[in-house]
Amino acid sequence: MKRVVFILGVLEDDDVDWLIEAGQRQELQPGQVLIREGEPCEHIYLILDGGLEVTVAALSAQPIAHLATGEVVGEMSFVDSQPPSATVSALETSIVLAISCTQLRHKLQQDIWFASRFYRALAILLSSRLRSTVKHLQGEHWRPVASLNDAGLDEINDMLSMGGIRFDWMLKRLRDVNSNPWEDLDVDSTD
């Protein structure tokens, strides 16, 4: 399950349009650092294609996580204004959508309904990550949803489904036919 669907499932189509318009598509080469531990992070990134690696200096820069298409990076620093607690770099040629934190904060101040949806989406995403960490510590694999009552499960499933549709739509809109790096990109959101 791609975690970006938590965000895109809560946002509306106009919100996704704004992210596409405001974002900058960036191609990363293997080994290129996207976020450096302890240094200010000026963007939130949506991984559109490829794979990234997360390392921390305290563990001798050993990988602690691998991130793939559909992951969100930089959101923690956006929320708490603290420097990143890890370094994120490309494992392979990767494409991200970089959304300026300054521009995003301005949008959030100007559009209260967007802000409401965006912060709710971040809360769901971060809650899911925390639940995932707890399950991982218990020896279970990541699952996007904790035990919910039937009404909560239906709402989450609807949100995830809509988020997957919007992610596919976002990928298709951002595909650059001229440079052709995504010609064979599989945009199946069911991973």
SULWO-V291522 format. One line per field, one symbol per residue. phi: phi as a letter, one per 40 degrees, with the letter a starting at -180 (. if undefined). psi: psi as a letter, one per 20 degrees, with the letter a starting at -180 (. if undefined). burial: 1 if it has 9 or more other C-alpha atoms within 8 Angstrom, else 0. Layout:
phi: ???
psi: ???
burial: ???
This chain:
phi: .ccccccccccbdcccdcdccccbcbbbcdgcccbbdgbdbcabbbccahabbbbbccbffccbabbbdgcbbgcccccbfccdcabbbccadbbbbcbcccccccccccbcccddccccccccccccccccccccccgbccbcbccbcdcccccccccccccccccdccdccccbcccfcbdbccbcccc
psi: ppihhgghhhrrghghggggghqppppqqpippgpppiqqoiqpppohqaprqpqqhikkkqpiqpqapiqpqihghggjkqqqjrpprphrpqpqopophghgggghhhnhgggggghgggggghgggghggghghjjqqppiprprrgghggggggghghggghggggghhipohgikijgjpokojj.
burial: 01111111111000110011011010011100111110001011111111111111100000100111111111111100001101111111111111111011001100000110110111011001001110110000000000000000100101111111111101100000000000000000100
